[in-house]
């Protein structure tokens, strides 16, 4: 038996909705995970499900008995030790609630060491002298450990209503949208995002604050009315949530991203991790779920809260209809060009899709979904239909309101799209927009150049998938390196996988340039002296501020989608505007 990790989770997590110690071990020969990202029912691994004792290997049986004995002996509790499966072959996970951080960690260490030495956990077992001395040493260490309590914020100590937002794509945009709706409605709002901590949309602490520490910053303030908390996968698996419950939980979608990290290999496993955000939602709160994503819609079966499903369809059939007909749920749909709320027998029009700038006249279908999710979340926190409408109309995808998310620039006859897309679903979504601007179904008026690249901790199939989609749909592909985010890979490995994806799409790689940075790539691809119409899409992850500065120095002008939509997409002039 080999120790993989001992980790203290400070709040709700995929295993429990409370702080637990996670002890992961590997039993047997070393093997590597291999399987399908979307496995069949027979191959599903449910991370949070308890494994019955009869299925435990002998080493796990002894480990659990030692944890139970040591917890009782040292006031760390009596019940709650549970065994879980992992999709990593031979890996087992033992979890138990903890009271004192250092003491609980030492108990886990001791249990592993005593099991490894084959010391019997039975109290009446006859131990050798060496075994007795070994047990005594660990007992002394446990007694001498500190007992720092969990830092999670219990409901009794929380004053601010909370909306928690997670998902593979769109969570930052939805977070910013919900914040904007509520600020426009006169609320004082604290927000955590992957860009930083914001108060009333003003940055107060830059950095990625999507884990518990960001939540603690906001929830500890006394000058706010509401908290809007972006909640990333990393924080959930590495530390858990930083608070006990929320009033509204949102899951935007689940698609391939961050797989093969922390033992998460498949889409159902990733969905199970993200479902934590809605499993903690209060019974009188709202779980806002994507009705177009089967993995997300299925979370409705595991929540205590009322359910609000959103879909870019009309909601006439399927899960949305069932939720609305059930009497206590809501649906958020698109009907006749309007964002619409359904509740019981009532149908409430929110706003026309064409009047919501981030949808770019409906071309950005992913942002139509994001607008629906934000509407549902804001309504769950008490915003009126009119407040939701006003906030959606006022929000623009600019570099200050939504940095790195569908930021559009015009440079002569060329359109530049800067976006944070970093997985297959994100790349497909941004290309939908690029093709719509280029001419789409009416025949492309301008070719598309796609500058691709992402962090090195993505698996090979993700790197190849990103490049294959780009090469299939764009007329030219360039590769930009992301040297600050190699994350264990070599530069050559990342470029090689991207090139393999391009070849898989049938595009020759001889003409695919490789640039050492995002700014170098964008400068070179905009250096065409002919000035002919072209759409240039940059996947921007590393040098966002430098990219914006470069565009300004080249004379590129930000596009205000709200006022320039018909000039950006001329064929939208044919659509009548109502209201």
C-alpha positions as CSV (number, residue, x, y, z in Angstrom):
1,X,0.0,0.0,0.0
2,X,1.4,3.4,-1.1
3,X,0.3,6.8,0.3
4,X,-0.9,9.1,-2.5
5,X,-2.0,12.0,-0.3
6,X,-3.5,13.2,2.9
7,X,-5.6,16.3,2.3
8,X,-7.7,18.4,4.7
9,X,-10.9,19.7,3.0
10,X,-12.2,22.7,4.8
11,X,-15.8,22.6,3.8
12,X,-18.4,20.9,1.5
13,X,-16.7,18.7,-1.1
14,X,-17.5,15.8,-3.5
15,X,-17.4,13.3,-0.6
16,X,-19.2,15.1,2.2
17,X,-21.0,18.4,2.8
18,X,-18.6,19.1,5.7
19,X,-14.9,19.3,6.4
20,X,-13.2,15.9,6.0
21,X,-9.7,14.4,5.9
22,X,-9.1,12.7,2.6
23,X,-6.6,9.8,2.7
24,X,-5.8,8.4,-0.7
25,X,-3.7,5.2,-1.1
26,X,-2.8,2.9,-3.9
27,X,-3.0,-0.9,-3.4
28,X,-1.3,-3.3,-5.7
29,X,0.9,-2.8,-8.8
30,X,1.2,0.7,-10.3
31,X,-1.3,1.2,-13.1
32,X,-2.4,4.2,-15.1
33,X,-6.0,5.2,-15.8
34,X,-7.3,4.3,-19.2
35,X,-10.9,4.7,-20.5
36,X,-13.5,6.8,-22.0
37,X,-14.1,10.4,-21.0
38,X,-17.9,9.7,-21.2
39,X,-18.0,6.1,-20.0
40,X,-20.9,3.7,-20.2
41,X,-23.0,3.0,-17.2
42,X,-21.0,-0.2,-16.4
43,X,-17.8,1.8,-16.1
44,X,-19.1,4.8,-14.1
45,X,-17.2,5.6,-10.8
46,X,-19.3,7.5,-8.3
47,X,-16.7,9.3,-6.2
48,X,-19.0,10.2,-3.3
49,X,-20.6,6.8,-2.9
50,X,-19.7,4.7,0.2
51,X,-18.0,1.3,-0.7
52,X,-19.3,-1.5,1.6
53,X,-16.8,-3.2,3.8
54,X,-17.0,-6.5,2.1
55,X,-15.4,-4.9,-1.0
56,X,-12.4,-3.4,0.8
57,X,-8.9,-4.9,0.4
58,X,-7.3,-6.1,3.6
59,X,-5.0,-3.1,3.8
60,X,-7.9,-0.7,3.6
61,X,-9.8,-2.7,6.3
62,X,-6.8,-2.3,8.7
63,X,-6.3,1.4,7.8
64,X,-9.9,2.2,8.6
65,X,-9.8,0.4,11.9
66,X,-6.6,2.3,12.9
67,X,-8.3,5.6,11.9
68,X,-11.4,4.8,14.0
69,X,-9.3,3.7,17.0
70,X,-7.0,6.8,17.0
71,X,-9.9,9.2,16.5
72,X,-11.7,7.8,19.6
73,X,-8.5,7.8,21.6
74,X,-7.7,11.4,20.8
75,X,-11.1,13.1,20.8
76,X,-11.5,13.5,17.0
77,X,-14.9,11.8,16.9
78,X,-16.3,8.3,16.7
79,X,-18.4,7.9,13.6
80,X,-18.1,8.9,9.9
81,X,-15.1,7.0,8.5
82,X,-16.1,6.1,4.9
83,X,-14.3,4.4,2.0
84,X,-14.7,5.6,-1.6
85,X,-13.5,4.4,-5.0
86,X,-11.3,6.3,-7.4
87,X,-11.2,5.8,-11.1
88,X,-7.4,5.5,-10.8
89,X,-6.8,1.7,-10.8
90,X,-6.0,0.4,-7.4
91,X,-6.6,3.8,-5.6
92,X,-8.8,3.9,-2.6
93,X,-10.0,7.0,-0.6
94,X,-10.8,7.1,3.1
95,X,-12.6,10.1,4.5
96,X,-13.5,11.2,8.0
97,X,-14.7,14.4,9.6
98,X,-12.1,16.4,11.5
99,X,-12.1,18.8,14.5
100,X,-8.5,19.9,14.8
101,X,-6.4,20.2,11.6
102,X,-3.0,19.2,12.9
103,X,-4.3,16.4,15.1
104,X,-6.5,14.9,12.4
105,X,-3.6,15.0,9.9
106,X,-1.3,13.3,12.3
107,X,-3.9,10.6,13.0
108,X,-4.0,9.9,9.2
109,X,-0.2,9.7,9.1
110,X,-0.2,7.4,12.1
111,X,-2.8,5.1,10.7
112,X,-0.9,4.8,7.5
113,X,2.4,4.1,9.2
114,X,0.9,1.5,11.6
115,X,-0.9,-0.3,8.8
116,X,2.3,-0.3,6.8
117,X,4.2,-1.9,9.7
118,X,1.4,-4.5,10.0
119,X,0.5,-3.5,13.5
120,X,-2.8,-4.9,14.4
121,X,-5.5,-2.3,15.3
122,X,-7.3,-4.6,17.7
123,X,-6.9,-3.3,21.2
124,X,-6.3,-6.8,22.7
125,X,-3.7,-7.8,20.0
126,X,-0.4,-8.9,21.3
127,X,2.2,-6.6,19.9
128,X,6.0,-7.0,19.6
129,X,8.2,-4.7,21.5
130,X,9.1,-2.8,18.3
131,X,5.4,-2.5,17.4
132,X,4.5,-1.2,20.9
133,X,7.3,1.4,20.7
134,X,6.1,2.5,17.3
135,X,2.6,2.9,18.5
136,X,3.8,4.9,21.6
137,X,5.8,7.3,19.4
138,X,2.7,8.0,17.2
139,X,0.5,8.4,20.3
140,X,2.9,11.0,21.7
141,X,2.9,12.9,18.4
142,X,-0.9,12.9,18.2
143,X,-1.1,14.2,21.8
144,X,1.3,17.0,21.0
145,X,-0.5,18.1,17.9
146,X,-2.4,21.4,17.7
147,X,-6.1,21.5,17.1
148,X,-6.8,24.4,14.7
149,X,-10.6,24.2,13.8
150,X,-12.0,24.2,10.3
151,X,-12.1,27.7,8.8
152,X,-15.4,27.2,6.9
153,X,-18.1,29.7,7.7
154,X,-21.2,28.1,9.3
155,X,-24.6,29.5,8.5
156,X,-25.0,30.8,12.0
157,X,-22.0,33.0,11.4
158,X,-22.9,34.2,7.9
159,X,-24.8,37.4,7.3
160,X,-24.7,37.8,3.5
161,X,-26.9,35.8,1.0
162,X,-24.7,33.9,-1.4
163,X,-24.9,32.8,-5.0
164,X,-22.2,30.2,-5.9
165,X,-21.4,29.7,-9.6
166,X,-19.5,26.9,-11.2
167,X,-19.2,25.1,-14.5
168,X,-16.6,24.3,-17.1
169,X,-17.3,27.4,-19.3
170,X,-19.2,30.6,-18.6
171,X,-18.8,30.8,-14.9
172,X,-16.8,34.0,-15.0
173,X,-19.3,35.6,-17.4
174,X,-22.3,34.6,-15.3
175,X,-20.6,35.8,-12.2
176,X,-20.0,39.2,-13.7
177,X,-23.5,39.4,-15.2
178,X,-25.2,38.5,-11.9
179,X,-23.0,41.1,-10.1
180,X,-23.9,43.8,-12.7
181,X,-27.6,43.1,-12.5
182,X,-27.6,43.4,-8.7
183,X,-25.3,46.5,-8.7
184,X,-27.6,48.2,-11.2
185,X,-30.5,47.3,-8.9
186,X,-28.8,49.2,-6.1
187,X,-27.4,46.3,-4.1
188,X,-23.9,46.4,-2.6
189,X,-22.2,43.3,-4.0
190,X,-19.0,41.5,-3.2
191,X,-17.7,39.2,-6.0
192,X,-14.9,36.6,-6.4
193,X,-13.6,35.7,-9.8
194,X,-10.5,34.2,-11.4
195,X,-9.4,37.8,-12.0
196,X,-9.8,38.9,-8.4
197,X,-12.0,40.1,-5.6
198,X,-14.4,42.9,-6.6
199,X,-16.7,45.2,-4.5
200,X,-19.4,46.8,-6.6
201,X,-17.5,45.8,-9.7
202,X,-14.3,47.5,-8.6
203,X,-11.2,45.4,-8.2
204,X,-9.9,45.4,-4.7
205,X,-7.5,42.4,-4.8
206,X,-6.3,41.0,-8.1
207,X,-5.6,37.3,-8.6
208,X,-7.5,34.0,-8.8
209,X,-9.8,34.1,-5.8
210,X,-12.2,31.3,-6.9
211,X,-11.4,29.1,-3.9
212,X,-12.4,29.3,-0.1
213,X,-10.0,32.2,0.6
214,X,-11.8,34.5,-1.8
215,X,-15.2,33.6,-0.3
216,X,-13.8,34.3,3.2
217,X,-12.7,37.8,2.1
218,X,-16.2,38.7,0.9
219,X,-18.2,37.0,3.6
220,X,-16.2,38.6,6.3
221,X,-17.1,42.1,5.2
222,X,-19.8,44.2,6.9
223,X,-20.4,46.8,4.1
224,X,-22.1,44.5,1.6
225,X,-25.6,43.2,0.9
226,X,-24.9,40.1,-1.3
227,X,-22.0,37.8,-2.3
228,X,-21.6,36.4,-5.8
229,X,-18.9,33.8,-5.7
230,X,-17.3,32.1,-8.7
231,X,-16.3,28.6,-7.6
232,X,-13.7,26.7,-9.6
233,X,-13.0,23.0,-9.8
234,X,-9.6,23.5,-8.3
235,X,-10.9,24.9,-5.0
236,X,-13.5,22.2,-4.7
237,X,-11.1,19.3,-5.0
238,X,-8.1,20.8,-3.2
239,X,-9.9,22.6,-0.3
240,X,-13.6,22.2,-0.5
241,X,-16.1,25.1,-0.3
242,X,-15.4,27.8,2.3
243,X,-18.9,28.0,3.7
244,X,-21.7,25.7,4.7
245,X,-24.6,26.6,2.3
246,X,-25.8,29.1,-0.3
247,X,-29.1,30.6,-1.3
248,X,-28.5,30.1,-5.0
249,X,-26.2,27.6,-6.7
250,X,-25.5,27.7,-10.5
251,X,-23.9,25.1,-12.7
252,X,-23.4,26.4,-16.3
253,X,-22.2,23.2,-18.0
254,X,-19.7,20.3,-17.8
255,X,-17.3,19.6,-20.7
256,X,-13.8,18.3,-21.1
257,X,-11.3,20.5,-19.2
258,X,-8.9,20.0,-16.3
259,X,-9.2,16.2,-16.7
260,X,-6.5,13.8,-15.4
261,X,-5.9,16.2,-12.5
262,X,-6.4,15.2,-8.9
263,X,-7.8,11.8,-10.0
264,X,-10.7,13.3,-12.1
265,X,-10.6,11.5,-15.4
266,X,-14.2,11.5,-16.8
267,X,-17.0,13.9,-17.4
268,X,-19.4,12.3,-14.9
269,X,-16.7,12.5,-12.3
270,X,-16.1,16.2,-13.1
271,X,-19.9,16.8,-12.9
272,X,-20.0,15.1,-9.5
273,X,-17.4,17.5,-8.2
274,X,-19.1,20.5,-9.5
275,X,-22.5,19.4,-8.2
276,X,-21.2,20.2,-4.7
277,X,-22.2,23.8,-5.4
278,X,-25.9,22.9,-5.7
279,X,-26.0,20.1,-3.2
280,X,-25.3,22.6,-0.5
281,X,-28.1,25.0,-1.6
282,X,-30.7,25.6,1.0
283,X,-34.1,23.9,0.6
284,X,-35.8,27.2,0.2
285,X,-33.1,28.4,-2.3
286,X,-32.6,27.8,-6.0
287,X,-30.4,25.3,-7.9
288,X,-29.9,26.8,-11.3
289,X,-29.0,24.1,-13.8
290,X,-28.4,23.9,-17.6
291,X,-31.2,21.9,-19.1
292,X,-29.3,21.4,-22.3
293,X,-26.5,19.5,-20.6
294,X,-27.6,16.0,-19.5
295,X,-24.9,15.8,-16.8
296,X,-26.0,19.1,-15.3
297,X,-29.7,18.6,-15.6
298,X,-29.3,15.2,-13.8
299,X,-28.1,17.1,-10.7
300,X,-31.7,18.1,-10.1
301,X,-32.2,14.6,-8.6
302,X,-29.5,15.2,-5.9
303,X,-30.4,18.7,-4.7
304,X,-32.6,19.9,-1.7
305,X,-33.4,23.2,-3.3
306,X,-36.0,24.3,-5.8
307,X,-34.8,23.8,-9.3
308,X,-34.6,26.4,-12.1
309,X,-33.5,24.9,-15.5
310,X,-32.4,27.1,-18.4
311,X,-32.2,26.2,-22.1
312,X,-31.6,28.0,-25.3
313,X,-34.6,26.1,-26.6
314,X,-38.3,27.0,-26.0
315,X,-38.9,24.7,-23.1
316,X,-42.0,23.2,-24.5
317,X,-40.9,19.7,-23.9
318,X,-38.4,17.7,-21.8
319,X,-36.8,18.5,-18.4
320,X,-37.7,22.2,-18.3
321,X,-41.4,21.4,-18.9
322,X,-41.4,18.8,-16.1
323,X,-39.7,21.2,-13.7
324,X,-42.2,24.0,-14.4
325,X,-45.2,21.7,-14.3
326,X,-44.1,20.3,-11.0
327,X,-45.3,23.5,-9.3
328,X,-42.3,24.8,-7.5
329,X,-39.7,25.1,-10.2
330,X,-38.8,27.7,-12.9
331,X,-37.7,27.6,-16.5
332,X,-35.6,30.1,-18.4
333,X,-36.0,29.7,-22.1
334,X,-35.9,31.5,-25.5
335,X,-39.2,32.1,-27.3
336,X,-39.8,34.2,-30.3
337,X,-36.5,36.0,-29.8
338,X,-37.1,36.8,-26.1
339,X,-35.5,35.6,-22.9
340,X,-38.5,34.2,-21.0
341,X,-39.2,33.0,-17.4
342,X,-41.7,30.2,-16.9
343,X,-43.2,29.5,-13.5
344,X,-46.4,27.5,-13.0
345,X,-48.9,28.9,-15.5
346,X,-47.2,32.2,-15.9
347,X,-44.9,33.3,-18.7
348,X,-42.8,36.4,-18.1
349,X,-40.9,38.1,-20.9
350,X,-37.5,39.4,-19.7
351,X,-35.8,41.0,-22.7
352,X,-35.3,40.5,-26.4
353,X,-32.1,38.5,-27.1
354,X,-31.0,41.2,-29.6
355,X,-30.9,43.8,-26.9
356,X,-28.5,41.9,-24.7
357,X,-25.0,43.0,-25.9
358,X,-23.1,40.0,-24.9
359,X,-25.2,37.8,-27.2
360,X,-24.1,39.7,-30.3
361,X,-27.5,39.6,-31.7
362,X,-27.9,35.9,-30.8
363,X,-24.6,34.9,-32.6
364,X,-23.0,34.1,-29.3
365,X,-25.3,31.2,-28.3
366,X,-23.1,30.4,-25.3
367,X,-23.8,33.9,-24.0
368,X,-27.5,33.5,-24.6
369,X,-27.2,30.5,-22.2
370,X,-25.1,32.6,-19.8
371,X,-27.7,35.4,-19.8
372,X,-30.4,32.9,-19.0
373,X,-28.4,31.5,-16.1
374,X,-27.6,34.9,-14.8
375,X,-31.3,35.8,-15.0
376,X,-32.3,32.7,-13.0
377,X,-29.6,33.4,-10.4
378,X,-30.5,37.1,-10.0
379,X,-34.2,36.2,-9.7
380,X,-33.4,33.6,-7.1
381,X,-31.8,36.4,-5.0
382,X,-34.9,38.5,-5.3
383,X,-34.2,40.7,-8.3
384,X,-37.3,41.8,-10.3
385,X,-37.9,41.0,-13.9
386,X,-37.3,44.7,-14.7
387,X,-34.0,44.8,-12.7
388,X,-32.8,41.7,-14.6
389,X,-33.7,43.3,-17.9
390,X,-32.0,46.6,-17.2
391,X,-28.8,44.8,-16.0
392,X,-28.6,42.6,-19.1
393,X,-29.1,45.5,-21.5
394,X,-26.4,47.6,-19.7
395,X,-23.7,44.9,-19.6
396,X,-21.1,45.0,-22.4
397,X,-18.3,42.5,-23.1
398,X,-15.7,45.2,-22.6
399,X,-12.1,44.8,-21.2
400,X,-13.2,46.3,-17.9
401,X,-16.5,44.6,-17.3
402,X,-15.6,41.2,-18.9
403,X,-11.8,41.1,-19.5
404,X,-10.7,38.4,-21.9
405,X,-14.2,37.2,-22.6
406,X,-15.4,37.9,-26.1
407,X,-13.6,41.3,-26.3
408,X,-14.0,42.7,-29.9
409,X,-11.7,45.2,-31.7
410,X,-11.7,46.7,-35.1
411,X,-8.5,47.4,-37.0
412,X,-9.3,48.7,-40.4
413,X,-11.2,46.0,-42.2
414,X,-10.1,43.4,-39.7
415,X,-11.9,42.2,-36.6
416,X,-10.0,40.9,-33.6
417,X,-11.6,38.6,-31.0
418,X,-9.7,38.1,-27.8
419,X,-11.1,35.3,-25.6
420,X,-10.1,33.1,-22.7
421,X,-11.4,29.9,-24.4
422,X,-9.2,27.0,-23.3
423,X,-11.0,23.8,-24.2
424,X,-12.9,22.2,-27.1
425,X,-16.3,23.6,-26.1
426,X,-15.0,27.1,-25.6
427,X,-13.2,27.1,-28.9
428,X,-16.3,25.9,-30.7
429,X,-18.3,28.6,-29.1
430,X,-16.0,31.4,-30.1
431,X,-15.8,30.1,-33.6
432,X,-19.6,30.2,-33.8
433,X,-19.2,34.0,-33.2
434,X,-16.3,34.4,-35.6
435,X,-18.2,32.6,-38.4
436,X,-21.3,34.7,-37.7
437,X,-19.3,37.9,-38.0
438,X,-17.4,36.6,-41.1
439,X,-20.7,35.9,-42.9
440,X,-21.8,32.6,-41.6
441,X,-24.5,30.8,-43.6
442,X,-24.6,33.7,-46.1
443,X,-21.1,32.8,-47.2
444,X,-17.9,33.9,-45.6
445,X,-17.1,37.5,-46.5
446,X,-13.8,37.2,-44.6
447,X,-11.4,34.4,-43.8
448,X,-10.7,33.4,-40.1
449,X,-7.3,33.1,-38.5
450,X,-7.3,31.2,-35.2
451,X,-4.3,31.6,-32.8
452,X,-4.4,28.6,-30.5
453,X,-2.6,27.4,-27.5
454,X,-3.3,26.6,-23.8
455,X,-1.8,25.4,-20.6
456,X,0.3,22.3,-20.5
457,X,-1.7,20.5,-17.8
458,X,-4.4,19.6,-20.3
459,X,-4.3,16.0,-21.5
460,X,-3.2,15.1,-25.0
461,X,-6.7,14.6,-26.3
462,X,-7.8,18.1,-25.2
463,X,-4.8,19.7,-26.8
464,X,-5.4,17.8,-30.0
465,X,-9.1,18.5,-29.9
466,X,-8.6,22.3,-29.6
467,X,-6.3,22.4,-32.6
468,X,-8.5,20.0,-34.7
469,X,-11.6,22.2,-34.2
470,X,-9.6,25.3,-35.1
471,X,-8.1,23.7,-38.2
472,X,-11.5,22.3,-39.3
473,X,-13.3,25.7,-39.1
474,X,-10.7,28.4,-39.6
475,X,-8.9,29.1,-42.9
476,X,-5.5,29.7,-41.1
477,X,-4.2,28.5,-37.8
478,X,-1.2,29.8,-35.8
479,X,0.2,28.5,-32.5
480,X,1.2,30.7,-29.6
481,X,3.2,29.3,-26.8
482,X,2.1,29.9,-23.2
483,X,5.5,29.5,-21.4
484,X,4.3,30.6,-18.0
485,X,1.8,27.7,-18.0
486,X,3.8,24.7,-19.1
487,X,2.8,22.9,-15.9
488,X,5.2,20.0,-16.3
489,X,5.3,19.7,-20.0
490,X,8.0,20.8,-22.4
491,X,7.3,23.4,-25.0
492,X,7.9,20.9,-27.7
493,X,5.3,18.5,-26.3
494,X,2.5,21.1,-26.2
495,X,3.3,22.3,-29.8
496,X,3.6,18.7,-31.0
497,X,0.1,17.8,-29.7
498,X,-1.4,20.9,-31.2
499,X,0.3,20.1,-34.5
500,X,-1.1,16.6,-34.3
501,X,-4.6,18.0,-34.0
502,X,-4.1,20.3,-36.9
503,X,-3.0,17.3,-39.1
504,X,-5.9,15.3,-38.0
505,X,-8.2,18.0,-39.5
506,X,-6.4,17.6,-42.8
507,X,-4.6,20.9,-42.7
508,X,-0.9,20.9,-43.7
509,X,1.3,22.0,-40.8
510,X,4.1,23.3,-43.0
511,X,2.4,26.7,-43.1
512,X,1.4,26.8,-39.4
513,X,3.7,29.4,-37.6
514,X,4.7,29.0,-34.0
515,X,5.1,32.1,-31.9
516,X,6.8,32.4,-28.6
517,X,4.1,34.6,-27.0
518,X,0.6,35.8,-27.4
519,X,1.7,39.4,-28.3
520,X,4.2,38.1,-30.8
521,X,1.5,36.0,-32.5
522,X,-1.1,38.7,-32.6
523,X,1.4,41.3,-33.9
524,X,2.6,39.0,-36.7
525,X,-0.9,37.9,-37.8
526,X,-2.0,41.6,-38.0
527,X,1.0,42.6,-40.0
528,X,-0.8,41.9,-43.3
529,X,-0.1,45.1,-45.3
530,X,-3.1,44.5,-47.7
531,X,-5.6,45.3,-44.9
532,X,-8.1,42.9,-46.5
533,X,-11.1,41.8,-44.3
534,X,-10.1,39.1,-41.9
535,X,-11.3,37.8,-38.5
536,X,-8.4,37.1,-36.1
537,X,-9.2,35.1,-33.0
538,X,-6.7,35.0,-30.2
539,X,-7.0,32.5,-27.4
540,X,-5.5,34.7,-24.6
541,X,-4.4,33.2,-21.3
542,X,-1.1,34.7,-20.4
543,X,-0.6,38.3,-21.6
544,X,-4.1,39.8,-21.5
545,X,-3.0,43.3,-20.5
546,X,-0.1,43.3,-22.9
547,X,-2.4,42.2,-25.7
548,X,-4.9,45.0,-25.0
549,X,-1.9,47.5,-25.0
550,X,-0.7,46.1,-28.3
551,X,-4.1,46.5,-29.9
552,X,-4.2,50.1,-28.7
553,X,-0.8,50.9,-30.0
554,X,-1.8,49.5,-33.4
555,X,-4.8,51.8,-33.5
556,X,-7.4,49.1,-33.0
557,X,-10.7,50.4,-31.5
558,X,-12.9,48.4,-29.1
559,X,-16.2,47.6,-30.6
560,X,-19.3,48.6,-28.7
561,X,-21.6,45.8,-29.6
562,X,-24.7,47.6,-28.3
563,X,-24.2,50.5,-30.8
564,X,-22.2,48.8,-33.6
565,X,-24.0,45.5,-34.0
566,X,-25.4,46.0,-37.5
567,X,-22.2,47.3,-38.8
568,X,-20.4,44.4,-37.2
569,X,-22.9,41.9,-38.6
570,X,-24.6,43.6,-41.5
571,X,-27.1,40.8,-42.1
572,X,-28.7,41.6,-38.8
573,X,-30.1,44.8,-40.3
574,X,-32.7,42.6,-41.9
575,X,-34.1,41.7,-38.4
576,X,-36.9,43.9,-37.2
577,X,-36.5,45.5,-33.8
578,X,-39.4,45.5,-31.5
579,X,-39.8,47.7,-28.4
